[in-house]
Amino acid sequence: MSNEYLNKLFTEQRSAFEAQEALIAAGPMDAEAQASFDKAQEVFESTGAEIARHQKLEENKRMADTARAAYEPFITPTDERGPNTTPSERDQLEAFFRGEGMFADVDLSAAARERAAIRAGAEGMELRSILIDGGASGGSLVIPTEYARSIYAYLEAPGAVRQNATVMQSSNGEAWTLPRVNTHGVATQVIASGTAIGGTDPIFDTITLNAYKFGQLVQVASEMVEDAAFNIIDFVTSNVARSVGRRIATGYATGSGSSTINGLAVACTGSVVTGGSLITATPEDFLNLQHSVTKEYRDQGVYIMLDSTLGTLRKVRSDGGGTIGPWLMEPPSSPGQPTSIFGKAVYTDFNYAAAGSAAKVATFGDVSQYYIKDSGTFRFERSDEYAFNTDLVSFRGVLRTDGDLVDVLAVKVLKQQVS
């Protein structure tokens, strides 16, 4: 996307925002003014959605370009391969999707490490060092394939939790038992030499990260599979991986923890309860939520909420219970800058609850303390027999994963009153 087009979108969004400001500042709105306000809201939301899509695309491109620059010296150009060399990844995938082989296991571990490293600012030699596999040979570079990167991007895109969480990889489905911090220990000052060192112990319990299975089945007409002009790889990958990504995103956000993922909003034991209107939380509630988290986590904290909740907050002012003073929120002033509340970034997640009685409408804190474990590979399977009578080819994608909060002090939830 060109900078000119992106700037055009930001200009349209900013103009819509300013038009709404002027309408509200003019006082009570009649029907015509309300219609203008609603029209500006449609423009703001549509341009915001377009900006978000292209920013995600640009982020993926930036990561791919950074990775390619880091690995270029290790990659042999395709046109330099001899006739007897191993087929390219694309050739192997084409063969699988068109019926030569029934399984395709995609290792996501390198893609996950690479994505986390680039977000942390790594590039060049530093990025290559992070992805070194300490094997028997003293370490071999594990470079994620383009296919693995594509699948991982689909898995991460739907929800905000996985984008901010700590993602770990397991080679099998064995359960992991990890300590969870419920109360931090407190040290004491040692006044004189020889004085016993005291202090209070941290209080722990444990969490177990299992390997819950999530999958999607897509069926394609055999004619489409056989048609060389039809891009079967991208079609199946996007449909299967995106569907699995949306389903696991629901688990990471609001999973019950009973025979499934323990979602972030559910795992939070600390909460701030709204004291005003049942439906509209006040700015003070979001500030109280932020300061309910200790500074060590607050400094790294982000908000996560439903997009409609963010839309409601855009109409709130920072003073007088939300009715006067500067706007609580403004759209990003330039590409790449996040929307923020009280200086903290805001992410939206379609799985979070809408306003309502006892609804957990937002979380705030250091989401890196939410641990996600992917078990094994992302498994693609093909069957020509499952839908034999309808002449359809069936493709199935399966990922085993789990997640939970390892430090309940790191993230708190904003909960609305019970009606």
N, C-alpha and C positions, 0 to 999 in steps of 0.2 A: 504494500500500500504506500502510495506517495505521501510525502510530508504535506503536499498541498491539499490532498483529500482529507488527511487527518486533521489538519488545521481548520478546514471547512466544517468538519463535524464538530470540533470543539467550539467554533464560533457560533454555529447553530444552537448547540446546547447552552452555551453561555447566554445567548440572546433570549432563549426561552426562559432561562432562570431569571434574568433581569426583568423580563416582561411580567413574570409572576410576582416578583418583588414589588414592582410598580403597582400592580393591581391590588395587592394586599395593603400596601402603604396608603392607597387612596381611600381606604375605609370599607364599610360593608358593601358587598358586591351584589348588584342586581343580576338578572338572568343573563344579560348580554355579557357582563364582566365575568360571570362564572363560566360561561361558554368559552370565553377567551382564555381563562385560566386553565380549563380542562384541555383546550387545544394545545396550549404551551406545554402542559404536562405530557401529552402524547408525543410532542416533538422531543422533549427532554428524554423521555424513556426510550424512544426509538433510536435517537442518536447515541444515547448511552449504551444500548445493546450493541449497536454497530461498532462503536469504539472498543467495547470490551472484546468482541470477536476478533477484531483486527489486532488489538494489543496482544491477545493470546497467540495469534498467528506470528506476530513479530517476535514474541518471546521464544516460541519454538524455533523460529528461523535463527535468532541470535544464538540459542544453545547449539543448534546444528552447526552453524558457522564456526563457533568457538571450538567445538569438538573437532571439526574437520581440520582447522588450523593446527590444533595440537597433535593430531594423529597423522598429518600428511606425510611426514617422513617414513611412516611405517606401512603405508598403503601402496600397493603396487597398482598402477593404472590398469584399467581393464584391457586397453589396447595393447599392453605389453605381455599379456598372458599367452602362453603357448597353447597349442591345440590339445595337449594332453593334461592340462592343469585341472584342478578341481573346479567344477562349475561355480559360477557366481551365486551369491545368496538369492538374487532375483530368479535365476534359472532354477534353483532348487525349489523355491517357493512355487513357481509356475508349475513345476512337475507335480508337487504335492496337491495343489488346488485343482489340477486337471486330472488327478487320479493315480499318479505314480507314488504310492505310499499313503498310509492311512493316518499317520500321526505327525504332528509338527510341534515340538516342544520349544518354546521361546523363553530363553533365560533373561529375566528382567533385572537381575541384580546389578549389572554394570550400568544399565540405563538409569536405575535409581540413584546409584552413587554419582554418576556423571551429572545428573540434573541437580542434585543437592550441592555438589561442588561448584557448579557454575553459578548457582544462586548465591553462593557464599563468596563469589568473586574470583574463583580459581580459573586459570587459563594457562596455555603453553605447557612448560615443563612441570609446573605445579599440578596441573590437571592430570598429566600423564603419571606423575608420582602417586597421586591419590588412587588411581585405578590400577596400580600394580598388584598383581596376584602373587602372594608369597608362596609359590609352588616349590617343588623339589629342585627345580632348576635355578633357584635363586630369585625367581620372580619373572613372570611373563605378562606383557601388557594385555589386559582384558578390555577390548574395545567393543562397546555395544553396537550391534548392527542397526542399520536404518529401520529395519522392521521392528526390532525391540523398542527403539525410540518412539516409533509411531504408536505402538500398542500402549506404551507407558504414558504417552501424552493423552490418549483417550481415557485411560483409567484415572488420571489425575484431574482432568478438566472439569468434570461435573460438580465437584464439591470443594469447599474451602478447607476442610479438615485435613485431607491428605496432602494438600499443597503446603501446609504449615507444620505437619506432624513430623516425627522422627520415623522413617521407614527403614525396616530391617528385613534382611532376606535369610530364609532358612532353606537348607537343601532338602529337607523332608518335612513331613507333617507332624513331627513329634512336638508335644505341648511344651511350652516354656513357662516356668514359674519364676516371676520376677518380684522383687520387693516393691511395695508401694508406701510412700511416705504419707502418714496421716498428721504427724506433729514433728516439727523440726526440733533438734536438740538445742540447748542454750549453754554456751560456755561460761566459765567464771574467770575472774581475774586472779592470777597468782601473785600475791603481794610480796612474799618473802621467799628466799631460797629454802628449799626443803619442805615447803608447804604442799600438802596433798592437792592435786588437781581434781576439782569437782566438776559440777555441771550436770545438766539433765540429759537423759538419753532421748534420742529421737524415737518416736513410736511408729512401728511399721506393721503392716499386714502384707498380704501377698495378692498378686493377680496372676491369672493363667492366660497365656495367649495360645489359643488353639489353632485349628486349621479348618475353618468353616468353608464349605464349598459353595461357590457362586458360578453360575453358568448361563449361557444363552445358546439357543438353537436357531439357525437360519437355514431355510431351504431355498434352493435355486433350481430353476428349470435346467435340465441337462443340456438343452440347446445353448443356454447362456454360458455354461461352463465350457462347452466345446467351441464357442465362437471366439476366435483369436482377437477380434476387435473389442470384446467386452473385458474390462479390467476386473477380473474375478478377485484378484488379491485385494485391491483397495475396497471393493464392494463388501466382501465378507469381513475383512478386518475392521472396517469402520462400523458396520452394523453390530458385530459381535462384541468387539472391545468397548464400544460406546455404551451398549446396553449393560454389560457387566460393570463398567465404570459407574454408571448411574445407580445401579443396585448396591454396590459396595459403599458408595458415597452416602446413601441413606443409612447404612449400618454405622459408619464412622460418626455420623451426626446424631442419630436418634435411636440406634439399636438398643433393644431392651436389656441385653446382656444375658438373657436366658436362652441358652442353646444358640446364641448368635453373638455378633459383635456388641460390645458395650460402648454405645455412642458417647461422644464428648459431652453433650448436653445432659445425658443421663448419668454419666460418671461423676459429674461435679457434685460434691457434697456441700459446698458452701454456696449460699445464694443471697441476693439482695431482692427484697420483695417490694414491688411498687406500692407507694403509699397514696397515690392520687387516683386518677381515673383508672377504671379497669382496663379500658381499651388503649389509652394513650399514656405511655410512660413519659414522665417529665425529664427535662435535661438533667435535673439533679439526680434522678435515678441512674442515668448512665455515668454520671460523674461518681456517684457512690459505688457503682459496680467497679469502676476503674480503681478506686482507692480501697476497695475491699481486698485487692490482691497486693501482696507485699511488694516493695519497691524492686527487689531483685528480679521478680517476674513481671512487674508492671512495665519496667523499662523495655522488655521484649514483647509486651502484650499487644494483641490485636483483637478487634471486635469481629464477631461472626453473627449474622442475623439473616432473616428472610428479606428478599429484595423489597417487598411491600412495606416492611417495617422501616427500611432505609428511606423509602419514599415518604412515609409519614414524618420521619425525623427531619426531612428537608424542609418541611413547612413550619418547623418549630424555631422560635428565637431563644437566645441564650439567657435572657433576663425576664423577670416578672412572671415566673411560672411558664415560660415559653411563649409569651405574647408580645414582648417588647424587646428592644435592643438588637444587637447584631444577630444575623442568622446563625443557628447552631452549626450548620454544615454548608459547604459550598462545593460545587463540582470541581474536579481537578483543574488547575490553572494551566497545565501543559501536559502533553502526552507522557505517560509513564508515571505520573504522580497519582497516588491513591486518594480516594475520598477519605476524609478523616473526621473524627469526633474528638474534641479536646486533645488534638495532636496525635491521636492514635489511628492507625489504618483500619478501615472497615472492609471486610470481605462479606459477600453474600452467598448464601447456600440455600437452594430450593427446598431442602429437607427440614429447615428450622420451622418451628411452630409460628402460626399467625396469632395475632392478638386474640385473647380469650381467657376464660376463667382458668386460673392456675397454669397458664401456658408459660413455658420456658422460651422466651422470645429472643434472647441474645446471650452470648457468652463473651467473656473478656479474660485474657491472660496469655501466658506463654504456651502456645499450642504445641511447641516442640516437646513438651512433657507428655503428650499423647503419643504412645508408641504403637506402630503398626507393624505386624509381622506377615510378610508374604511367604508362603510355604511352597517350595518347589518352583516349577516353571509355569508360565501361562500355556496351557495345553490346548492345541487345536486338534480336532479329530474330524474325519470325513467318513460318511457312510453312503454307499450307493444302494444298499439293501433296505434301509429303514423305511423309505418311501418308494419302494420298488413299483408298487401298483399305480403310482401317479407320475412316474418318471421324473422324480425330483432328486436332487443331490443334497444331502443334509450335512451341514457344517456345525460343529459344536465347539464353543470356547469355554474353558473352565479355569478358574483361579481360586486357590485356597488362601484365605487371609483372615486376620483377626486384629483387633485393636482395643486399647484401654488406656486410661489415664494413670500414670505412674506416680504422680505427685498431686494429691487433691488440693494442695495449697496454691498450685500454679494457675488454675483457671476457676473462675466463678461464673455463676449463671444468674441472669435477671429473670425473675419469676413474677408473673402478674398475680394480683389478688384473686382469691376465690370468691366468686359471686354469691 
